[in-house]
Amino acid sequence: MRDPARALAPGAWVVPCPVYHDHVLVLAPAEPVETSSCALASTLAGALGDCLVGVSDSVPLRDTATGYEQAFRALVTARSRVGRWATFAHRPDPVLVIGPELRHWARQLLAPLHCHLPRRPQDPDSAELAVTAASCSPSPQRGPSC
């Protein structure tokens, strides 16, 4: 899987995952246009057969671990998508979107999520759980978020 990924992403680092033997990490240079990561993900998923592709936000090289975690969470969504790839989509807090008349109700409903504290350092915190839940919500066309 590394060779096709390397061919499709010139200039990127393609390395085996240190945790999962069947995962490959593609560290591609950030492009000025954000859609380039979506095009690369779509091409990789199409060219590599049964593979799933998760795309993180663009992160500095020193934050590669954060990017890996975001991409790993996007794989959950990719499993249910026709194109077999998904991005780690940040969406605004529903309390801010819902409007003033329902804010109190929304705050009460979401309080357990916002107050969640991870038991272990590797467990997701409340913000990561909220983003993961949002990325799993169905969209009308079930297509990628880019």
MIFITI-707005 format. One record per residue (C-alpha): x, y, z. Coordinates in steps of 0.02 Angstrom, whole numbers, plus 50000, padded with zeros to 5 digits. Layout:
BEGIN
XYZ;...
***
This chain:
BEGIN
500005000050000;501475011950029;502075012249849;500405017249769;500155030449905;501915037149873;501555038049686;499905047249714;500635059549839;502315065549771;503275075449899;502355067250044;503075055950177;502265038850172;502665028650327;501935013250410;500875016550564;501815012350724;500205006150806;499194996850673;500094985650548;498804988550412;498815007650424;499915019450325;500215037650367;500345050150225;501075066650284;500775078550140;501315096650132;499915108850169;499285117150013;498555134650002;496925127249940;496125115750070;495265105249936;496945097449889;496835085650039;495085080649984;495695077149807;497145066849873;495995057049991;494765053349852;496145047849735;496965036849867;495325028449915;494905025249732;496635018849685;496945007749835;495394996949823;494654992449992;495625005050095;494795018550199;495535036050207;495365048150352;495935066150330;496445077450473;496485096250481;498105103850420;499255103750570;501055109050598;502305094850589;502575095650778;500705091550798;500755075850690;500045065550834;498505076850837;498325075150649;498465056250663;497105055750797;495955066750692;496225055950538;495915040250640;494255047350701;493775051950522;493955033450477;492365030150578;491415041150456;492345034450304;491675016950337;489915022650296;490325033650148;490215028049967;491915035349925;492735026950077;493535043150139;493065057150258;493785072550338;493875076950521;492525090350516;492455103950648;490695110350666;490075124450779;489355120450949;487485116550927;487095128051074;487745142650971;486775137550815;485095133050891;484525150850933;484145160351092;482465152251129;483195134651144;484925138351216;484485133651395;483755116951339;485255113351227;486495117651366;485625105451484;485565091851352;487395093751307;488065096751483;488675078651507;489635079651343;490415096451383;490895091151560;491655074351509;493395071251577;494425057151502;494965043351620;496615040451530;497745052551436;497425043551270;495525044451289;494605058551198;494105073951295;492425082651281;492915093151128;493565077951034;491985068051074;490895082351013;491845083450848;491765064550826;489895064550858;489665078650732;490695069550600;489575054250618;487955063650592;487095059250428;487155071650285;485855072050146;487025064950014;488185055350134;489605062950038;491245069950099;491235086050199;492425094950079;
***
